[in-house]
Amino acid sequence: MLSEVKEVHDLHVWSIMSDFPALSCHLVVSRDEDGQDVLFKAKKLLHDEFELHHVTTQIDKEGIMKCSADGHCN
């Protein structure tokens, strides 16, 4: 777990092949967090703890994105 991450949304996990899982998600962090640092930590955690090698992660700053109740953000 990363203390810098306030929320995770649009999380998708699938398998490209039986031995090749993939993940994509949005991580919400506070406005003053270094997004690139959090991105590096998140990818390292997903690799080291879950052996995920194909990860697409987007950093969203808290209070900037408008999200609906069903989790869709724009």
Phi and psi in degrees as a GROMACS rama.xvg file:
@    title "Ramachandran Plot"
@    xaxis  label "Phi"
@    yaxis  label "Psi"
@TYPE xy
-110.328  121.121  LEU-2
-64.6413  -23.6712  SER-3
-71.4728  -21.7248  GLU-4
-86.0311  120.728  VAL-5
-88.5812  -29.3817  LYS-6
-160.668  150.569  GLU-7
-122.819  133.083  VAL-8
-144.567  170.401  HIS-9
50.9192  44.758  ASP-10
-83.1689  126.281  LEU-11
-134.226  130.434  HIS-12
-128.677  131.101  VAL-13
-149.785  172.319  TRP-14
-114.509  122.167  SER-15
-74.0341  -43.4898  ILE-16
-138.431  170.888  MET-17
-57.6181  -28.8124  SER-18
-113.307  21.7338  ASP-19
-138.074  80.0257  PHE-20
-76.2722  156.823  PRO-21
-136.675  157.223  ALA-22
-145.04  141.205  LEU-23
-136.028  146.806  SER-24
-166.075  168.554  CYS-25
-113.614  134.018  HIS-26
-112.971  126.435  LEU-27
-95.4762  127.715  VAL-28
-127.39  162.499  VAL-29
-66.9729  158.9  SER-30
-59.9026  -29.2271  ARG-31
-90.8624  -0.752328  ASP-32
-73.0865  148.501  GLU-33
-81.7196  103.368  ASP-34
-57.977  -38.4801  GLY-35
-66.7428  -36.6969  GLN-36
-65.4867  -44.6861  ASP-37
-64.271  -41.3978  VAL-38
-59.0112  -46.1349  LEU-39
-60.6774  -47.2363  PHE-40
-62.7027  -41.1843  LYS-41
-64.9956  -45.8216  ALA-42
-64.6571  -38.4124  LYS-43
-64.735  -44.3553  LYS-44
-60.6455  -47.5042  LEU-45
-63.7962  -36.1828  LEU-46
-69.9512  -51.2851  HIS-47
-71.1121  -39.6806  ASP-48
-88.714  -31.5358  GLU-49
-123.893  3.3598  PHE-50
54.849  36.5002  GLU-51
-90.2595  119.357  LEU-52
-105.316  -19.1689  HIS-53
-113.142  96.8335  HIS-54
-129.142  130.901  VAL-55
-119.577  117.401  THR-56
-128.474  134.392  THR-57
-114.053  135.362  GLN-58
-94.7633  127.535  ILE-59
-114.478  134.646  ASP-60
-83.7844  135.417  LYS-61
-57.2719  133.357  GLU-62
83.6151  -4.81359  GLY-63
-96.5429  -41.1878  ILE-64
-81.6557  141.925  MET-65
-100.904  117.7  LYS-66
-119.194  141.238  CYS-67
-85.651  171.235  SER-68
-62.2849  -26.1087  ALA-69
-86.941  5.63037  ASP-70
91.516  2.04274  GLY-71
-84.4285  129.127  HIS-72
-117.892  150.18  CYS-73
